[in-house]
Amino acid sequence: MNVITVAKRSLFVLLTISGLALYALGASQDTPCPLPTSSTDSSMAASSSDSTQSPEKQKCLEMVRHNGMDLCLPCPAAEAHIAHGDVDEGPCSKPGNQQ
């Protein structure tokens, strides 16, 4: 019975060390967001005329901080950036780079 206890403790220690190593690897990966800074949706929204858009058909725009820049993007693009770790900074009104 003593051998089983030693084996259980050894397995526990091995699993704990492996888990901590995996956690450290995941925490050390601080890469910038891989998504592009512009999208075809934001360029189309910027080129469209304000007189042709009614208030009911305004596009949903959201501000995100992408690799140190404030970007006003359409909501689907902003959600993708937020899913990749960019910071949500709330709604915005003018698409594109805000710096």
ZARO-6343 format. One record per residue (C-alpha): residue number from 1; x, y, z. Coordinates in steps of 0.25 Angstrom, whole numbers, m for minus. Example, Ala and Ser with C-alpha at 12.3 -4.5 7.8 and 13.67 -1.06 7.14 Angstrom:
! residues 2
seq, xx, yy, zz
1, 49, m18, 31;
2, 55, m4, 29;
! end
This chain:
! residues 99
seq, xx, yy, zz
1, 0, 0, 0;
2, 12, 9, 2;
3, 16, 8, m12;
4, 2, 12, m17;
5, 3, 25, m8;
6, 16, 28, m14;
7, 12, 26, m28;
8, m1, 35, m26;
9, 8, 46, m20;
10, 18, 45, m31;
11, 7, 46, m41;
12, 0, 58, m34;
13, 13, 66, m34;
14, 16, 62, m49;
15, 2, 67, m53;
16, 3, 80, m44;
17, 17, 84, m50;
18, 11, 81, m64;
19, m1, 89, m62;
20, 8, 101, m57;
21, 17, 100, m69;
22, 5, 101, m78;
23, m1, 112, m71;
24, 13, 120, m71;
25, 14, 117, m86;
26, 0, 123, m89;
27, 2, 135, m80;
28, 15, 139, m87;
29, 9, 140, m101;
30, 7, 155, m102;
31, 5, 156, m117;
32, m2, 168, m123;
33, m15, 166, m130;
34, m14, 159, m143;
35, m26, 165, m150;
36, m24, 177, m160;
37, m26, 191, m156;
38, m36, 194, m168;
39, m47, 186, m174;
40, m55, 187, m186;
41, m68, 190, m178;
42, m61, 202, m171;
43, m56, 208, m185;
44, m70, 206, m191;
45, m76, 213, m179;
46, m66, 225, m180;
47, m68, 227, m195;
48, m84, 226, m195;
49, m91, 240, m194;
50, m98, 244, m182;
51, m110, 250, m190;
52, m113, 236, m195;
53, m113, 229, m181;
54, m126, 231, m173;
55, m124, 231, m157;
56, m131, 217, m157;
57, m121, 211, m166;
58, m108, 216, m159;
59, m98, 206, m158;
60, m94, 201, m144;
61, m80, 206, m141;
62, m71, 202, m129;
63, m58, 208, m124;
64, m47, 198, m121;
65, m32, 200, m117;
66, m24, 191, m127;
67, m9, 190, m125;
68, m9, 204, m118;
69, m18, 211, m128;
70, m33, 215, m126;
71, m41, 210, m138;
72, m55, 212, m141;
73, m60, 199, m148;
74, m74, 193, m152;
75, m79, 185, m140;
76, m76, 171, m146;
77, m61, 175, m149;
78, m60, 181, m135;
79, m66, 169, m129;
80, m55, 160, m136;
81, m44, 170, m131;
82, m50, 169, m116;
83, m50, 154, m118;
84, m35, 154, m121;
85, m32, 163, m109;
86, m34, 177, m113;
87, m40, 187, m103;
88, m55, 191, m106;
89, m56, 206, m104;
90, m71, 208, m107;
91, m79, 214, m119;
92, m73, 224, m129;
93, m79, 232, m140;
94, m67, 233, m151;
95, m61, 221, m156;
96, m46, 219, m158;
97, m34, 222, m149;
98, m36, 233, m138;
99, m22, 237, m136;
! end
